[in-house]
Amino acid sequence: MADEYLTVKETARRLSLTTRTVRRWVADGFLSAARIPGRGGGEWRIPREAVDKLLSGRVEPSGTNPMDVQQRCQGTTRSGEPCQGIAVRGSKFCRHHQRQAKSEWQDWF
């Protein structure tokens, strides 16, 4: 059972997001999660299957959340492999590649 669920921190690492974003997606219903009892109100556990769907790009709408349709970043890593980040809504690139493109554009002038 422990292998079937990921912590918020593990999910954030796998999706290249912050833990705050993962928690927000859980609260908005974009990511399904279960709360386990514990100190301070408990902790969230996210099904590995839900994370794998996001990573493979097979995101199924889960409500009225505007973040339901996600796109993969079209940038590449230094080694030439595709970026695993999720593109910012309305863009083809993740935040990292947007900043990189902006700094290159500013250097051009």
Buried (B, 14 or more C-beta within 10 A) or exposed (E): EEEEBBBBEBBBEBBBBEBEBBBBBBEBEBBEBEEEEEEEEEBBBBBBEBBEBBBEEEBEEBEEBEBBEEBBBBBEEEEEEEBEBBBBEEBBBBBBBBEEBEEEEEEEE
